[in-house]
Amino acid sequence: MASLKSYLSSQFSRTFFVVFLPLFFIVTLVYFVRISILTAQIKVDVLELLELYLYFLPSIVFYTLPISFIVSLSTVLVRLSSENELIALYSLGIDSKSILLNYFKLATIFSVLLLVISLLAMPIAKQSYNAFKTDKIYDAEFNFTPGSLGQKFGDYYLYIEKQVGNTFQNIIIFSKKENNSEQIFVANEGIFVKDKSNASSFKLLNGYGYTTKDNNILQIKYLSLSAFDTRDKNAAHFDKIIEYWLKAQSDTETMHRLLFFSFVSLIPLLSIFGVAAFSMINPRYQGNSSFAVILAMVVLLYAFASLLDNIGTIYMLIAGVVVMIFGGKWLFKQRVERYF
């Protein structure tokens, strides 16, 4: 049995890395797009770029592992079936349930790993990323593109027509206040200023200011006016892991994320019987429909996970787990266990 366990494990590991690595790099490219969007706002060096990637790494692994496990398990079982190796094991008195038990242990390891990643590593990485982004945006050098619309400086929207050296020309600053008043500042020139305390401001020279409120417009003319970045540099807050998830008791969004992470983490365990039901086949009498079934299963699992992320409750999670376990076991018994 030890040799059988090693053989089945080696078959799975070789297939798993063939599936996991390409999928891992594809998801990595998606996250690099997110990183590139951030680097359009701030300047980062190579080490900081690597640091940003490490913050996203737990998420990349989390979203890659469940799909890789399902595809790898199905591929291994179909290959062993088509090469009649499962039939040989059956003839030696090893039933299908005993064979699947070896992969059940692997599924348990995968689910535990996913729970650790989602409930421990991802909250830490997310909070670290938010703190990094807050610090970098606050401390960043003035990095705006002349001629571009929608650029922000603190709570202000900023438009710059052109830049000559360290001086910016033909500037418009727009700000909307909480009391529904709007402010527009127009200046011929402006310079970026960072004082000894590292506070950032944009100094406007020779311009006009307009304030609108209650259908009234107020105008001022100024020689010099400073717009300060009023964001709180210490706005990023770190919660301990227990405190982070305890917010689920009062915060619906956190509760939905907890349900989503829990269900996706359990996918290797929940899917193993369903995958085996359509992958452990007799190639002489059964066609290989595993690809279509596995695709449908992945879509169904992630559709339900998405439902949990939006409107989920603990009862929905329990119901989904029960249906997946007993439905998978019933399919496995009807299609495989009763024959092998």
C-alpha positions as CSV (number, residue, x, y, z in Angstrom):
1,M,0.0,0.0,0.0
2,A,2.9,2.3,0.6
3,S,4.1,1.8,-2.9
4,L,0.6,2.4,-4.2
5,K,0.4,5.6,-2.3
6,S,3.7,6.8,-3.6
7,Y,2.8,5.9,-7.1
8,L,-0.6,7.7,-7.0
9,S,1.0,10.8,-5.4
10,S,3.8,11.0,-7.9
11,Q,1.3,10.8,-10.8
12,F,-0.7,13.6,-9.3
13,S,2.4,15.8,-8.5
14,R,3.8,15.7,-12.0
15,T,0.4,16.5,-13.5
16,F,-0.3,19.2,-10.9
17,F,2.8,21.3,-11.7
18,V,2.1,21.1,-15.4
19,V,-1.3,22.5,-14.8
20,F,-0.5,24.9,-11.9
21,L,2.5,26.8,-13.3
22,P,0.9,28.1,-16.6
23,L,-2.2,29.0,-14.7
24,F,-0.1,30.7,-12.0
25,F,1.7,32.8,-14.6
26,I,-1.5,33.8,-16.3
27,V,-3.1,35.0,-13.1
28,T,0.2,36.8,-12.3
29,L,0.0,38.8,-15.5
30,V,-3.5,39.9,-14.5
31,Y,-2.2,41.2,-11.2
32,F,0.8,42.9,-12.9
33,V,-1.8,45.0,-14.8
34,R,-3.2,46.1,-11.4
35,I,0.4,46.9,-10.3
36,S,1.0,48.9,-13.5
37,I,-2.2,51.0,-12.8
38,L,-0.7,51.9,-9.4
39,T,2.7,52.7,-10.8
40,A,1.0,55.2,-13.1
41,Q,0.2,57.2,-10.0
42,I,3.5,56.8,-8.0
43,K,7.1,56.0,-8.8
44,V,8.5,52.7,-7.6
45,D,11.9,51.1,-8.0
46,V,12.6,47.4,-8.8
47,L,12.6,46.3,-5.1
48,E,9.4,48.1,-4.4
49,L,7.8,46.5,-7.5
50,L,8.9,43.1,-6.1
51,E,7.4,44.1,-2.7
52,L,4.1,44.9,-4.4
53,Y,4.1,41.6,-6.2
54,L,4.7,39.8,-2.9
55,Y,1.6,41.5,-1.4
56,F,-0.5,40.0,-4.3
57,L,1.2,36.6,-4.2
58,P,-1.2,35.0,-1.6
59,S,-4.2,36.0,-3.7
60,I,-2.6,34.6,-6.9
61,V,-1.9,31.2,-5.2
62,F,-5.4,31.2,-3.6
63,Y,-7.2,31.7,-6.9
64,T,-5.0,29.3,-8.7
65,L,-4.8,26.3,-6.4
66,P,-8.5,25.0,-6.4
67,I,-8.8,25.0,-10.2
68,S,-5.3,23.4,-10.5
69,F,-6.3,20.6,-8.1
70,I,-9.6,19.8,-9.9
71,V,-8.0,19.7,-13.4
72,S,-5.0,17.7,-12.1
73,L,-7.1,15.1,-10.3
74,S,-9.4,14.7,-13.3
75,T,-6.4,14.4,-15.7
76,V,-4.6,11.8,-13.6
77,L,-7.7,9.6,-13.1
78,V,-8.6,9.8,-16.8
79,R,-5.1,8.9,-17.8
80,L,-4.9,6.0,-15.3
81,S,-8.3,4.8,-16.6
82,S,-7.4,5.0,-20.3
83,E,-4.1,3.2,-19.8
84,N,-6.0,0.4,-17.9
85,E,-3.9,1.0,-14.7
86,L,-7.0,1.4,-12.6
87,I,-8.5,-1.8,-14.0
88,A,-5.2,-3.6,-13.0
89,L,-5.5,-2.2,-9.5
90,Y,-9.2,-3.3,-9.3
91,S,-8.1,-6.8,-10.4
92,L,-5.6,-6.9,-7.5
93,G,-8.4,-6.4,-5.0
94,I,-7.9,-2.6,-4.5
95,D,-11.3,-1.0,-4.8
96,S,-12.0,2.5,-6.2
97,K,-12.8,4.0,-2.7
98,S,-9.3,2.9,-1.5
99,I,-7.7,4.5,-4.5
100,L,-9.6,7.8,-4.0
101,L,-8.7,7.8,-0.3
102,N,-5.1,8.6,-1.2
103,Y,-6.3,11.7,-3.1
104,F,-8.7,12.6,-0.3
105,K,-5.6,13.1,2.0
106,L,-4.1,15.4,-0.7
107,A,-7.4,17.3,-0.9
108,T,-7.4,17.8,2.8
109,I,-3.8,19.3,2.7
110,F,-4.9,21.6,-0.1
111,S,-8.0,22.8,1.7
112,V,-6.0,23.5,4.9
113,L,-3.4,25.4,2.9
114,L,-6.1,27.5,1.3
115,L,-7.7,28.3,4.6
116,V,-4.3,29.4,6.0
117,I,-3.7,31.6,2.9
118,S,-7.2,33.1,2.8
119,L,-7.8,33.7,6.5
120,L,-4.3,34.6,7.5
121,A,-1.9,35.5,4.7
122,M,-4.3,37.5,2.5
123,P,-5.6,39.9,5.3
124,I,-2.0,40.6,6.3
125,A,-1.0,41.2,2.7
126,K,-4.0,43.4,2.0
127,Q,-3.4,45.6,5.0
128,S,0.3,45.8,4.1
129,Y,-0.5,46.7,0.5
130,N,-2.9,49.5,1.7
131,A,-0.3,50.9,4.0
132,F,2.4,50.8,1.3
133,K,0.1,52.5,-1.2
134,T,-0.9,55.2,1.3
135,D,2.7,56.0,2.2
136,K,3.9,56.0,-1.4
137,I,1.1,58.2,-2.6
138,Y,1.6,60.6,0.3
139,D,5.4,60.8,-0.1
140,A,5.6,60.5,-3.8
141,E,7.2,63.2,-5.9
142,F,4.8,65.3,-8.0
143,N,4.2,63.0,-10.9
144,F,1.5,64.3,-13.2
145,T,1.2,64.2,-17.0
146,P,0.6,67.6,-18.7
147,G,-2.5,67.5,-20.8
148,S,-4.2,64.6,-19.0
149,L,-7.6,64.9,-17.3
150,G,-8.8,63.3,-14.1
151,Q,-5.5,63.5,-12.2
152,K,-5.8,63.8,-8.4
153,F,-3.8,65.7,-5.8
154,G,-5.2,64.9,-2.4
155,D,-8.9,65.8,-2.6
156,Y,-8.4,68.0,-5.7
157,Y,-8.7,67.2,-9.4
158,L,-5.9,68.8,-11.3
159,Y,-5.3,69.7,-14.9
160,I,-1.9,71.1,-16.2
161,E,-1.5,72.2,-19.8
162,K,2.3,72.1,-19.9
163,Q,5.5,71.9,-17.8
164,V,8.7,73.9,-18.2
165,G,11.4,72.7,-15.9
166,N,10.0,72.6,-12.4
167,T,7.3,75.1,-13.3
168,F,3.8,74.1,-14.4
169,Q,1.8,76.5,-16.6
170,N,-2.0,77.1,-17.2
171,I,-3.4,75.1,-14.2
172,I,-6.9,74.3,-13.2
173,I,-7.8,72.8,-9.8
174,F,-11.3,71.6,-9.0
175,S,-12.7,70.5,-5.6
176,K,-16.2,69.6,-4.4
177,K,-16.9,70.0,-0.7
178,E,-19.3,68.0,1.5
179,N,-21.7,70.9,1.7
180,N,-22.2,70.7,-2.1
181,S,-20.1,73.8,-2.8
182,E,-17.6,73.7,-5.6
183,Q,-14.3,75.4,-5.9
184,I,-12.3,76.1,-9.1
185,F,-8.8,77.7,-9.1
186,V,-7.2,78.9,-12.3
187,A,-3.5,79.9,-12.4
188,N,-1.0,81.0,-15.0
189,E,1.8,79.1,-13.1
190,G,2.4,76.8,-10.2
191,I,5.1,74.8,-8.5
192,F,5.1,71.7,-6.3
193,V,6.3,72.2,-2.7
194,K,7.3,69.7,0.0
195,D,8.4,71.3,3.3
196,K,10.7,69.9,6.0
197,S,7.8,68.0,7.7
198,N,7.3,66.2,4.3
199,A,3.9,67.9,3.8
200,S,3.0,68.3,0.1
201,S,1.3,71.3,-1.4
202,F,0.8,72.9,-4.8
203,K,1.5,76.6,-5.0
204,L,-0.5,78.6,-7.5
205,L,0.7,81.9,-8.8
206,N,-1.2,84.7,-10.5
207,G,-4.7,83.4,-10.8
208,Y,-8.4,83.5,-9.9
209,G,-10.6,81.4,-7.6
210,Y,-14.3,80.7,-7.9
211,T,-16.6,79.2,-5.3
212,T,-20.2,78.2,-6.2
213,K,-22.9,77.6,-3.5
214,D,-26.6,78.0,-3.5
215,N,-26.6,79.4,-7.1
216,N,-24.1,82.1,-6.0
217,I,-20.6,82.5,-7.5
218,L,-17.8,84.1,-5.5
219,Q,-14.6,85.2,-7.2
220,I,-11.2,86.1,-5.8
221,K,-8.0,87.2,-7.4
222,Y,-4.7,86.1,-5.9
223,L,-1.0,86.4,-6.4
224,S,-0.2,83.2,-4.5
225,L,-2.4,80.4,-3.2
226,S,-1.4,77.0,-1.8
227,A,-3.5,73.8,-2.1
228,F,-2.4,71.3,0.5
229,D,-2.6,67.5,0.3
230,T,-4.8,67.0,3.4
231,R,-4.9,63.2,3.4
232,D,-3.9,61.5,6.6
233,K,-0.5,59.8,6.2
234,N,-1.3,57.5,9.0
235,A,-4.8,56.5,7.7
236,A,-3.7,52.9,7.1
237,H,-4.7,50.8,10.1
238,F,-3.6,47.3,10.9
239,D,-6.0,44.9,12.6
240,K,-4.9,41.6,14.2
241,I,-6.2,38.6,12.4
242,I,-8.9,37.8,15.0
243,E,-10.0,41.4,15.1
244,Y,-10.0,41.6,11.3
245,W,-12.5,38.7,11.0
246,L,-14.5,39.5,14.1
247,K,-15.7,42.5,12.1
248,A,-17.9,40.0,10.2
249,Q,-20.3,40.1,13.1
250,S,-21.3,43.6,12.3
251,D,-19.9,44.3,8.8
252,T,-21.8,42.5,6.0
253,E,-19.0,42.9,3.4
254,T,-16.5,41.2,5.7
255,M,-19.0,38.4,6.4
256,H,-19.5,37.8,2.7
257,R,-15.7,37.7,2.1
258,L,-15.3,35.2,5.0
259,L,-18.0,33.0,3.5
260,F,-16.4,33.2,0.1
261,F,-12.9,32.4,1.3
262,S,-14.2,29.5,3.4
263,F,-16.1,27.9,0.5
264,V,-13.3,28.3,-2.1
265,S,-10.8,26.9,0.4
266,L,-13.0,23.8,0.8
267,I,-13.3,23.2,-3.0
268,P,-10.6,20.5,-3.1
269,L,-12.5,18.5,-0.5
270,L,-16.0,19.2,-1.8
271,S,-15.2,18.4,-5.5
272,I,-13.1,15.2,-5.1
273,F,-16.1,12.7,-5.3
274,G,-17.7,14.6,-8.2
275,V,-14.5,14.7,-10.1
276,A,-13.8,11.0,-9.5
277,A,-17.3,10.0,-10.5
278,F,-16.7,11.2,-14.1
279,S,-12.9,10.5,-14.3
280,M,-12.6,6.9,-13.0
281,I,-14.0,5.2,-16.1
282,N,-13.8,1.9,-18.0
283,P,-12.4,3.1,-21.3
284,R,-14.0,0.1,-23.1
285,Y,-17.5,0.9,-22.2
286,Q,-17.6,4.6,-21.1
287,G,-16.7,7.7,-23.1
288,N,-14.5,10.4,-21.7
289,S,-16.8,13.3,-20.8
290,S,-14.6,14.5,-18.0
291,F,-13.6,17.8,-19.7
292,A,-17.2,19.1,-20.1
293,V,-18.2,17.9,-16.6
294,I,-15.1,19.4,-14.9
295,L,-15.7,22.7,-16.8
296,A,-19.4,22.7,-15.6
297,M,-18.3,21.9,-12.1
298,V,-15.8,24.7,-11.9
299,V,-18.3,27.2,-13.3
300,L,-20.9,26.0,-10.8
301,L,-18.6,26.1,-7.8
302,Y,-17.3,29.6,-8.5
303,A,-20.8,30.9,-9.4
304,F,-22.0,29.7,-5.9
305,A,-18.8,31.2,-4.4
306,S,-19.6,34.5,-6.1
307,L,-23.2,34.3,-4.7
308,L,-21.8,33.9,-1.2
309,D,-19.5,36.9,-1.8
310,N,-22.5,39.1,-2.7
311,I,-25.6,37.9,-0.7
312,G,-24.3,34.9,1.2
313,T,-25.3,33.7,4.7
314,I,-23.9,31.0,6.9
315,Y,-26.9,28.9,6.1
316,M,-26.2,29.1,2.4
317,L,-22.6,28.1,3.0
318,I,-23.7,25.0,5.1
319,A,-26.3,24.1,2.5
320,G,-23.7,24.3,-0.3
321,V,-21.2,22.2,1.5
322,V,-23.8,19.5,2.3
323,V,-25.1,19.4,-1.3
324,M,-21.6,19.1,-2.7
325,I,-20.5,16.4,-0.3
326,F,-23.6,14.1,-0.5
327,G,-24.2,14.9,-4.2
328,G,-20.7,14.0,-5.0
329,K,-20.7,10.8,-2.9
330,W,-24.0,9.7,-4.5
331,L,-22.6,10.2,-8.0
332,F,-19.4,8.4,-7.2
333,K,-21.4,5.5,-5.7
334,Q,-23.7,5.3,-8.8
335,R,-21.0,5.6,-11.5
336,V,-17.9,4.0,-9.9
337,E,-18.1,2.4,-6.5
338,R,-21.0,0.0,-7.4
339,Y,-18.9,-1.5,-10.2
340,F,-15.3,-1.2,-8.9
